[in-house]
């Protein structure tokens, strides 16, 4: 039995509570930000779209036409993301997560090496899948391609930057913050790990394309509510089991890394490596194959094994 998954660690418990105390306060605050952002986007999406239409009708602007060519769900998503970004500082202040140390980013000797190893591990995972898939990306024309060395270097640097940015942002939110919210509410760490990973997978499902076939054209006063509904329940339409399971397993791995080491850096490194390699290969991914699920099960099994030497468990200070 792995103590990391069964014994609570004071580093992940919020609100100054002891390891024997639980509180759903943080989960309630998260729900307020999540559903509040949906409501704000639902209300503001139609008038914003109408303003762009008015701009186009009055001026015939090419920029306005370009904006109108965007789907209304894109407007909704941008407004919602803006609301979440504005809500996160409030959530962080309520949970006393204002410092890097509080979120698991206390830098110390050896962290750069660990980060680099995790980044390389994420890259190797995608490379392995790119080679072993039943129809490898090398045969589909989706693999990496560039005309000269300069273009190749630019693609690699862009992939690296994209991986680092997305890896940092998602891990800071999901493992730095949300994992701690569920951890504080749970009696067992593995409960929090499962819940956080399920939420992580759920948030990657967007409004299904199929639902737009049954909607009258144009943007109406209730269009924002329609998008809000399908943003919340779109996962039920044409549910992709493999994609959900793979994302859930990835969340479990990233969360286990964080709990074992007490640091966000390994999770950021692994996540960044995966995204960088996916960007570079332009077609190799994690979300559409059971082969990826099998590979992630093997990785997760190695991490949850208490005798595993991949990452030594760092005890609470």
Number of C-alpha atoms within 10 A of each C-alpha: 9 14 13 20 19 13 14 23 21 15 18 23 23 26 15 10 12 13 16 12 14 17 18 14 17 23 18 12 17 19 12 14 20 17 15 16 23 25 16 19 25 24 18 16 27 21 14 15 20 14 12 18 17 13 15 18 12 9 10 12 13 10 12 17 15 11 17 16 9 11 10 19 20 14 20 28 21 13 21 24 15 14 19 20 13 13 18 15 13 14 19 17 10 15 19 14 19 13 11 13 14 17 23 22 16 14 13 7 7 8 15 14 11 16 20 16 16 23 27 17 18 22 22 15 20 22 18 14 19 22 14 13 15 10 10 17 21 15 9 9 12 14 17 17 13 11 7 8 9 10 12 15 12 12 18 17 14 15 21 19 15 17 25 21 15 16 22 19 13 17 26 21 14 19 28 26 25 23 29 25 27 27 28 30 21 20 18 15 24 21 15 22 27 18 18 24 25 18 17 22 19 18 13 12 19 16 21 17 10 11 13 11 8 7 11 9 8 8 15 15 13 13 20 24 20 16 26 25 14 18 19 17 15 20 20 11 13 10 12 13 14 17 21 23 21 24 26 24 24 24 27 25 25 25 25 22 27 23 27 21 19 22 23 26 27 27 30 28 27 29 27 31 30 27 26 29 27 23 21 22 21 15 18 23 20 24 17 17 17 16 16 25 22 13 16 22 17 10 15 19 12 16 22 19 12 17 13 12 10 10 15 13 19 12 12 11 7
